[in-house]
Amino acid sequence: MMSRAPSRTPLRFPLLLKMALLVGSLCTIVGLSEIAFRLFVPVTDVAFQFWDPVVGIRRKANQRGINIAGDIIRANYNFNAQGWNYPRDFTMARSSNTLRICITGDSYIEALQVPCERQMAIVAEHALSIGGRAAEVYPFGCSGYGTAQEYQLIRHYLLDYKPDAIILFFTQNDVYDSSPYLGGIEPSIPAFALDDGDALEPMGAFYWERSSSRRMVAGLALSRYFLIQKRMLEWGALPRGPGGVVRREMSGAGTDRFRGDGMTDRQRGEKSWLLIEKLLAASKAECAESNVPFCVVFRGSLTEIQAAEQGIATTPLPRDRDPFCMDNRINDMGLDFVGPICERLQIPYLDLTADLIAKVRETKRRHNFPDDDHYNTDAHEAAGKAMARWIQELVARGVVKPRG
């Protein structure tokens, strides 16, 4: 009887060793690249956020850094001790002979696209500091905010600073970012709907925290450079609604808070603008209780400003093509809705279209970034000076009465 040769177990160790060496090599390459990028390559910083039950997501306090986006935007930011992008901390105490204005809004007021010291609030502050009287213009802006969150800011934060006036900066996407009749409002945002009697109905909000994986990615120079700064895979790209309007990063996550089911487009438009009117009326009422004038500034018609940049005439579209300014007539909302609402509510109103057109004709340059609708430094300068002149007019008319 022949003996059977002993069976051999395949040797797996060399394969595992090769895999370990490969993983180790990749980790070494990534680690060395991370060090090299931190030492030698300008990489964008990320301003971290937290959840505030009053307004939802906002920036953490005491953060400084550089925002780099694409090949053009490179600007320093400074989130002060109160969590707003401004060179100094806000103070509750009022100095004598000082005019204080608070502005609330979205990314236009947060102004991460331009150097912190050249944002419109600072421009307005300098322009208002005349005749021996100082001025303080405090910006309360956060990317993605809509009229509902700005109303909450006014109620719970701005009035605490005892300003001489409060300005709400209205942009074209504010209706989308506030109305549950146009899309789902994220669960993390304290939103409003209208009840059966068309009164404001709070929708509440739920705790939010950035995922650990997103926090880890934001901490790596390599990922910030390629995914955020160079916009690979359109990381962090904001979804757009009708008319190309930018929506918040998390829009669509709150589909259970969509109130437009069963409505026609007309009904959704009517309800959305009624909601905006109620929010502006409520903001004015809150300010009136503290004897503070409430004012509204409109971002300006992108269509008209760009036509001036290009030296061409604009042809208004028929109103019936988009009666509620939600799509191809979105830039007419200042003329058709925001301005008339403010007139009905007797809210001082400024449309920045003419001032921005004058600026582009003077400089022969565009007012925003080529791949970004946000104001550039020219537009921030024009907007800040226009608001300062307007505030001075309101002071002269006795609408705004400086307390200092």
C-alpha positions in Angstrom: 0.0 0.0 0.0 1.5 3.3 -1.2 1.6 6.1 1.3 -0.3 9.3 0.3 1.8 12.5 0.0 0.9 14.9 2.7 -1.4 17.8 1.5 0.1 21.2 1.4 -1.7 24.3 2.8 -1.3 27.2 0.4 1.0 29.9 1.7 -1.0 33.0 2.2 1.5 35.0 4.2 3.3 36.4 1.1 0.0 37.7 -0.3 -1.0 39.3 3.0 2.5 40.8 3.3 2.2 42.3 -0.1 -1.2 43.8 0.7 0.1 45.2 4.0 3.0 46.8 2.2 0.7 48.3 -0.4 -1.6 49.7 2.2 1.4 51.0 4.2 2.8 52.6 1.1 -0.5 54.3 0.3 -0.8 55.6 3.8 2.7 56.9 3.7 2.1 58.7 0.4 -1.2 60.2 1.7 0.5 61.2 5.0 3.4 62.9 3.2 1.1 64.6 0.8 -1.0 65.8 3.7 2.1 67.3 5.3 3.2 68.9 2.0 -0.2 70.5 1.4 -0.3 71.9 4.9 3.2 73.3 4.6 3.4 74.5 1.0 0.0 74.7 -0.7 -2.7 77.4 0.0 -5.7 75.3 1.2 -9.1 76.6 2.1 -10.2 76.5 5.7 -13.6 75.4 6.8 -15.7 77.4 9.2 -17.4 74.8 11.4 -21.1 74.8 12.4 -23.3 73.9 15.2 -27.1 73.5 15.8 -28.8 76.5 17.5 -32.5 75.7 18.4 -33.4 79.3 17.6 -32.3 79.4 14.0 -30.9 75.9 13.2 -27.4 75.5 11.8 -25.0 78.4 12.3 -21.3 79.0 12.6 -19.3 78.3 15.7 -17.7 81.3 17.5 -14.0 82.4 17.4 -13.0 81.0 14.1 -10.5 82.6 11.7 -9.3 81.4 8.3 -9.2 81.7 4.6 -12.0 80.8 2.2 -10.6 79.7 -1.2 -13.1 78.6 -3.8 -12.2 77.9 -7.5 -9.5 80.1 -9.0 -10.8 83.5 -8.0 -12.3 83.6 -4.5 -9.8 84.0 -1.8 -10.9 85.9 1.3 -10.2 85.9 5.0 -13.0 85.5 7.5 -13.4 86.1 11.2 -16.3 84.6 13.1 -16.2 86.7 16.3 -17.1 85.7 19.9 -20.8 85.8 18.9 -20.4 83.6 15.9 -20.8 86.2 13.0 -18.3 87.2 10.3 -17.0 90.6 11.5 -13.6 92.0 12.4 -14.5 92.7 16.0 -16.7 91.2 18.7 -20.2 92.6 19.1 -20.9 94.5 22.3 -24.3 94.9 24.1 -23.3 98.2 25.7 -23.9 101.3 23.6 -21.3 104.0 23.3 -22.3 107.7 23.4 -22.8 109.4 20.0 -22.8 106.1 18.1 -25.3 105.0 15.4 -25.9 101.2 15.6 -27.5 99.2 12.7 -28.0 95.5 12.7 -28.3 93.6 9.3 -29.6 90.1 9.0 -29.5 87.9 5.9 -28.0 84.9 4.2 -24.6 84.3 2.5 -24.6 87.8 1.0 -24.4 89.2 4.6 -22.1 86.4 5.8 -19.8 87.5 3.0 -17.3 84.7 2.9 -16.4 85.5 -0.7 -14.7 88.8 0.1 -12.2 89.9 2.7 -13.9 90.3 6.1 -12.9 94.0 6.3 -14.4 94.8 2.8 -17.9 93.4 3.3 -20.9 95.7 2.8 -21.5 96.1 6.6 -18.0 97.5 7.1 -18.3 99.7 4.1 -21.6 101.1 5.4 -20.1 101.5 8.9 -17.3 103.6 7.5 -19.6 105.7 5.4 -21.9 106.3 8.4 -19.1 107.4 10.7 -19.3 111.1 9.8 -19.6 114.5 11.6 -18.0 113.3 14.8 -20.4 110.4 15.2 -19.2 106.8 15.1 -21.2 104.0 13.6 -21.5 100.3 14.2 -23.1 98.0 11.6 -23.4 94.5 12.9 -24.0 91.7 10.3 -25.9 88.7 11.4 -25.6 86.5 8.2 -25.4 82.8 7.6 -25.3 80.9 4.3 -28.7 79.3 3.5 -30.8 81.4 5.8 -34.3 82.5 4.6 -36.8 85.0 5.8 -38.1 82.7 8.5 -34.7 82.3 10.1 -34.0 86.0 9.8 -37.3 86.7 11.7 -36.1 84.4 14.4 -32.7 86.1 14.6 -34.5 89.5 15.0 -36.7 88.1 17.8 -34.0 86.3 19.8 -30.7 88.1 19.0 -30.7 91.4 17.1 -33.0 93.4 19.4 -30.8 92.5 22.4 -28.2 94.9 20.9 -30.6 97.9 21.1 -29.9 99.0 17.5 -31.2 102.2 16.0 -32.5 100.2 13.0 -32.7 96.6 11.8 -32.2 95.8 8.1 -33.3 92.5 6.5 -31.4 91.7 3.3 -33.7 89.9 0.9 -32.4 87.7 -1.9 -34.0 85.8 -4.7 -33.7 82.4 -3.0 -35.3 83.5 0.3 -38.7 82.4 -0.8 -37.5 78.9 -1.6 -35.5 78.7 1.6 -38.5 79.7 3.7 -41.6 78.2 2.1 -42.7 74.7 2.9 -45.2 75.0 0.0 -42.3 75.0 -2.6 -40.2 72.2 -1.1 -39.3 70.3 2.0 -37.8 72.4 4.8 -35.1 70.5 6.6 -36.0 69.1 10.1 -33.1 71.0 11.7 -34.6 74.4 10.7 -37.2 76.2 12.8 -39.6 76.9 9.9 -43.1 78.3 9.6 -46.2 77.5 7.7 -49.7 79.2 7.7 -52.6 77.7 9.6 -56.2 77.6 8.4 -56.6 81.3 9.3 -53.3 82.2 7.5 -51.5 83.0 10.8 -47.9 82.0 11.2 -47.7 78.4 12.5 -44.3 77.3 13.9 -43.1 73.9 12.6 -40.4 73.3 15.2 -37.0 71.8 14.6 -34.8 68.8 15.6 -31.2 68.5 16.7 -28.6 68.3 14.0 -24.9 67.3 14.1 -22.4 67.0 11.2 -21.5 63.4 10.6 -18.2 62.2 11.9 -17.1 61.4 8.3 -17.8 64.9 7.1 -15.9 66.4 10.1 -13.0 64.1 9.3 -12.9 65.1 5.7 -13.1 68.8 6.6 -10.1 68.3 8.9 -7.8 67.0 6.1 -6.0 69.5 3.9 -6.1 67.1 0.9 -9.8 66.7 0.9 -10.4 70.4 1.5 -8.2 71.2 -1.4 -9.6 68.8 -4.0 -13.1 68.3 -2.9 -14.0 71.8 -1.7 -11.5 74.3 -3.1 -11.2 72.7 -6.5 -14.9 71.5 -6.4 -14.1 68.0 -7.6 -17.3 65.9 -7.7 -19.1 69.1 -6.9 -18.6 68.4 -3.2 -20.9 70.6 -1.2 -22.7 71.8 -4.3 -26.0 73.3 -3.5 -29.0 72.0 -5.3 -30.9 74.4 -7.5 -34.6 74.9 -7.8 -36.6 76.5 -10.6 -35.0 79.5 -12.2 -31.5 78.3 -11.1 -32.0 79.5 -7.6 -29.6 77.9 -5.1 -31.1 75.8 -2.4 -29.6 74.9 0.9 -27.3 71.9 1.1 -29.8 69.8 2.9 -32.9 70.9 1.0 -35.1 67.9 0.2 -34.3 66.1 3.5 -37.5 67.5 5.0 -40.0 66.0 2.6 -42.3 65.2 5.5 -42.5 69.0 6.1 -43.7 69.7 2.5 -47.1 71.5 2.6 -47.7 71.9 -1.1 -49.3 68.5 -1.8 -52.4 68.8 -3.8 -51.8 72.5 -4.6 -51.6 74.0 -8.0 -48.6 76.1 -9.0 -50.7 79.2 -8.5 -51.8 78.2 -5.0 -48.2 77.4 -4.0 -47.0 80.8 -5.3 -49.8 82.6 -3.5 -49.2 80.8 -0.3 -45.5 81.3 -0.4 -45.7 85.1 -0.9 -48.4 85.4 1.8 -46.0 83.5 4.1 -43.2 86.0 3.3 -45.6 88.9 3.9 -46.6 87.5 7.3 -43.0 87.0 8.3 -42.0 90.6 7.3 -45.1 91.9 9.2 -44.1 89.8 12.3 -40.5 91.1 12.0 -41.8 94.7 11.9 -44.1 94.1 14.9 -41.2 92.6 17.0 -39.1 95.7 16.2 -41.9 98.1 16.9 -42.3 96.7 20.4 -38.7 97.8 21.1 -39.2 101.1 19.2 -36.7 100.0 16.5 -37.4 100.8 12.8 -37.5 97.7 10.6 -36.2 98.0 7.0 -35.8 95.8 4.0 -33.0 95.8 1.3 -33.4 93.8 -1.9 -30.3 92.3 -3.5 -31.1 93.7 -6.9 -32.2 92.3 -10.3 -29.4 90.0 -11.6 -31.0 90.3 -15.1 -30.8 94.1 -15.2 -27.3 94.3 -13.7 -25.8 91.7 -16.0 -27.4 93.5 -19.0 -25.7 96.7 -17.9 -22.4 94.8 -17.6 -22.8 93.5 -21.2 -24.1 96.8 -22.6 -27.3 95.3 -23.8 -31.0 96.2 -23.3 -33.4 93.9 -21.4 -36.8 92.9 -22.7 -39.2 92.2 -19.8 -41.0 88.8 -20.1 -44.8 88.8 -20.0 -46.0 88.5 -16.4 -48.2 85.5 -17.3 -45.0 83.5 -18.2 -44.1 83.4 -14.4 -46.7 85.3 -12.4 -45.1 84.6 -9.0 -41.4 85.2 -10.0 -40.4 81.6 -9.2 -38.7 80.7 -12.5 -37.6 82.8 -15.5 -38.9 86.1 -14.0 -37.3 85.5 -10.6 -35.3 88.7 -10.8 -38.6 90.7 -11.1 -39.7 89.7 -7.6 -38.3 92.9 -6.1 -40.6 94.9 -8.4 -43.6 92.6 -8.3 -43.6 91.3 -4.8 -41.0 92.4 -2.2 -41.4 96.2 -2.9 -45.2 96.1 -2.9 -45.3 94.0 0.3 -43.1 96.6 2.0 -45.2 99.4 0.7 -48.4 97.8 2.1 -46.7 97.1 5.4 -45.1 100.6 5.5 -41.6 99.2 5.7 -38.7 101.3 4.4 -37.5 99.6 1.3 -34.3 99.9 -0.8 -33.8 98.0 -4.1 -30.0 97.9 -4.9 -30.5 97.4 -8.7 -29.8 101.0 -9.7 -26.8 101.4 -7.4 -25.2 98.2 -8.7 -25.8 99.2 -12.3 -24.1 102.5 -11.6 -21.2 100.7 -10.2 -20.6 98.4 -13.1 -20.9 101.3 -15.6 -18.3 103.2 -13.5 -15.8 100.3 -13.2 -16.6 98.5 -16.5 -16.4 95.3 -14.5 -18.9 92.7 -13.4 -20.5 92.9 -9.9 -20.2 89.2 -9.0 -17.9 86.3 -9.5 -17.9 84.4 -12.9 -18.9 81.1 -11.3 -20.7 82.5 -8.3 -23.7 84.8 -8.1 -22.4 86.4 -4.9 -21.2 90.0 -4.8 -17.6 90.8 -5.4 -15.8 93.6 -3.6 -17.1 96.2 -6.0 -20.7 95.2 -5.3 -20.1 95.1 -1.6 -18.7 98.6 -1.8 -21.6 99.8 -3.8 -24.2 98.1 -1.6 -22.6 99.4 1.6 -22.4 103.0 0.4 -26.0 102.8 -0.9 -27.3 101.5 2.4 -25.3 104.2 4.3 -26.9 107.0 2.1 -30.3 105.5 2.6 -29.9 105.3 6.4 -28.7 108.9 6.5 -31.9 109.8 4.6 -34.0 107.9 7.1 -32.2 109.7 9.9 -32.9 113.1 8.2 -36.6 112.2 7.9 -36.8 111.1 11.5 -37.6 107.5 10.6 -34.4 106.3 12.3 -33.6 108.1 15.5 -30.0 107.5 16.8 -30.0 106.7 20.6 -26.3 107.3 21.1 
